[in-house]
Amino acid sequence: MKISRNQTQWQTLIQNQQTSGLTVSDYCQQHHLPTSSFYAFKKKLGLASSSFVRAKVTQQIEFIEEQQQPITLSVGKANVSLPATTPATYLAQILRELN
């Protein structure tokens, strides 16, 4: 049986979906709404978002930045310690000067 909804009811459904934290697909499935009708009324009511996309986090990962060891140059009695992020061109220049 087809359920007929008025403009105010569709507006309420659309606003409820946006605050629910559910995707349109999940919201429509839970409320027995055709997604095509949902999108059609959203566009008709001018509620379609232009560029914002709601994303749902499905898995969280922990990122641990590994501490890189410094670069140590030893020439004779001199020791030079440089950050691991030192550019190769700079290292080459130092090595040329120490040679």
Secondary structure, DSSP 4 states (H G I P E B T S, - for coil): -PPP--HHHHHHHHHHHHHHT--HHHHHHHTT--HHHHHHHHHHTT---SS-------------PPPPPPEEEEETTEEEEE-TT--HHHHHHHHHHH-
